[in-house]
């Protein structure tokens, strides 16, 4: 009995000593104040303050209140060409879509795949006027 208790305690000690450094190192938190409503995939998010958390391979984008959030694994967009930490949006007509996340902490960018709505809107705005703009919001 005493031997089982000691074995269980040793297992817990080893598990906690491995888990604690992983939990502390798993996320980088950056913030942005997005002055317009926007979409990520099929989810519509209102204007406001957002936290961007990079958690190992996943990225969580969450409103300050925690009411609105999107968790995703996004494609590598390449190495950062400058030290800019920013969110890049595509504005199609009057609708904004998050397109890229660039962080100087990781020295790389992440590319968000185009949603079905974004593809449809791009196709309808591909006339001589264009209609697609790039909008940048700073991350801090």
C-alpha positions in Angstrom: 0.0 0.0 0.0 2.7 2.5 1.0 4.7 1.5 -2.1 1.6 2.3 -4.4 1.1 5.7 -2.8 4.8 6.6 -3.3 4.7 5.4 -6.9 1.6 7.5 -7.6 3.1 10.6 -6.0 6.3 10.2 -8.0 4.2 9.9 -11.2 2.3 13.1 -10.3 5.6 14.9 -9.6 7.1 13.9 -12.9 3.9 14.8 -14.8 3.7 18.3 -13.2 7.3 19.0 -13.7 6.9 18.3 -17.4 3.5 20.0 -17.9 4.2 23.3 -16.1 6.9 24.6 -18.5 4.8 23.6 -21.5 1.8 25.5 -20.2 3.8 28.7 -19.5 5.5 28.7 -22.9 2.4 27.8 -25.0 1.0 31.2 -25.9 2.1 34.7 -27.1 -0.6 37.3 -26.6 -0.9 40.4 -28.8 -3.8 42.9 -28.9 -5.4 44.9 -31.7 -8.2 47.4 -31.8 -10.1 46.6 -35.0 -12.4 49.6 -35.9 -14.7 47.6 -38.2 -16.7 44.4 -38.2 -14.9 41.5 -40.0 -15.1 37.9 -40.9 -12.8 34.9 -40.3 -13.9 32.0 -42.3 -17.7 31.8 -41.8 -17.7 33.7 -38.5 -18.6 37.4 -38.4 -17.0 39.4 -35.6 -17.9 42.9 -34.5 -15.5 45.9 -34.3 -13.6 46.1 -31.0 -10.5 45.1 -29.0 -9.1 41.6 -29.8 -6.4 39.4 -28.3 -4.4 37.2 -30.7 -2.9 34.2 -28.9 -0.5 32.0 -30.7 -0.7 28.6 -29.0 1.9 26.3 -30.5 0.4 25.5 -33.9 -3.1 27.1 -33.3 -4.1 30.7 -33.2 -7.0 32.0 -31.1 -8.5 35.4 -31.9 -10.8 36.5 -29.1 -12.7 39.7 -28.2 -11.6 41.5 -25.0 -14.8 40.4 -23.3 -14.3 36.8 -24.4 -17.7 36.7 -26.1 -16.4 36.3 -29.6 -13.6 34.0 -30.6 -12.2 32.0 -33.5 -9.6 29.2 -33.1 -7.8 28.0 -36.2 -4.7 26.4 -37.6 -3.6 28.6 -40.5 -1.1 28.3 -43.3 2.4 29.6 -43.1 2.6 32.8 -45.2 6.4 33.1 -45.2 9.1 34.9 -43.2 8.4 38.4 -42.0 10.0 41.0 -44.3 9.9 43.7 -41.7 9.5 43.9 -37.9 5.8 44.7 -38.3 3.3 43.0 -36.1 0.0 43.4 -37.8 -3.3 42.1 -39.0 -4.0 42.3 -42.7 -7.5 42.5 -43.9 -9.0 42.3 -47.4 -11.8 44.7 -47.9 -14.2 43.5 -50.6 -16.9 46.0 -51.3 -17.9 47.1 -47.8 -17.0 43.8 -46.1 -13.7 43.0 -44.3 -12.0 39.6 -44.2 -9.0 38.8 -42.0 -6.3 37.6 -44.5 -3.0 37.4 -42.7 -1.5 37.6 -39.2 2.1 38.8 -38.9 4.1 38.7 -35.7 7.6 39.8 -35.0 7.7 37.3 -32.1 7.7 34.4 -34.5 9.2 36.3 -37.4 6.6 34.9 -39.7 3.1 35.3 -41.1 0.0 33.2 -41.1 -2.4 33.2 -44.0 -6.1 32.7 -43.3 -7.9 30.7 -46.1 -10.5 32.6 -48.1 -14.1 31.8 -47.1 -16.8 30.9 -49.6 -18.4 34.3 -49.0 -15.1 36.1 -49.7 -14.6 34.1 -52.9 -18.1 35.0 -54.1 -17.7 38.6 -53.3 -14.3 38.8 -55.0 -15.8 37.3 -58.1 -18.6 39.8 -58.2 -16.2 42.8 -57.6 -13.6 41.7 -60.2 -14.8 44.3 -62.8 -12.7 47.2 -64.1 -13.2 49.1 -60.8 -11.5 46.3 -58.8 -13.1 46.9 -55.4 -10.6 44.9 -53.3 -8.4 46.8 -50.9 -5.8 45.8 -48.3 -6.3 47.3 -44.8 -3.7 46.9 -42.0 -4.3 47.1 -38.3 -1.4 47.1 -35.9 -0.9 44.4 -33.2 0.8 45.3 -29.9 
